[in-house]
Amino acid sequence: MYQDHIPQISLTDEERAKYDQSARIFLLETMAERSKFDPEHINPKQWEYVRRRKSMSVYHSVNGTPDPAVLLMLGTGLIDGSIEDVLSGLYCDTTEDLRTAKVLLGYPLAGGAVMNASERRSVKDPFRFAGVKWFAAKSVWGLMRDRDVLTYERMGLTVDADGEQWGYHTLQSIRRPEWPMEAIPGMQRQHTATCYLYRPRRDINKRRYSSGDPSTNSANTRTRLSTTELPRRGLTSCTALRVATPRSSAR
């Protein structure tokens, strides 16, 4: 596992403000987009079915994007548990916890580290996190290189325009001189922008969603929208858009 000589990253107030503003805008845009999306009635003129993986259905955009090099994809599904269950399982603010969480989730982990933790959970805000994380995935094919991502992450709880509570988790690729793309020889850096949203469901149907990891065939991914709805004591549904992007368009 890649784990030697991984530096800690210190962020200036200006850098944190820039990353936080980008995450805030991304979250607001995603929530606005989610308000227009109905996972129960997916328009076949907009989304074409690609495959089903366990209880997750994956689609790609029929209309595509203005950039022909960008692939827009959507996944919808369900996860067992409450918002607290899901966010507790995702939360990690130490390197040890990050690696443990990835392994428990079945991620083909080749290395990982929490390189900065600017904000951590508290009693009043048990899922709040802001910081920089790096993790790498083992190649699923022998001839492909291992892949990694370096992201600024935020997670916590928020409310929408109707006063409904959501859990959120944003990951956005960043570039840092402390850990450049060529930091590990032979590693291929992915670029991603992912926003996951979770809320209680109003029914008992089961669905699950998973997306946007460096073990996929796409070297660069952007996830535009991810939504999960949970029943009061049960299941979590979610939808997500994933966009494969050229390296030049990544952060």
Summary of the structure (lengths in Angstrom):
residues: 251
radius of gyration: 17.5
end to end distance: 26.2
largest distance: 49.8
contacts: 804
relative contact order: 0.20
helix: 17%
strand: 37%
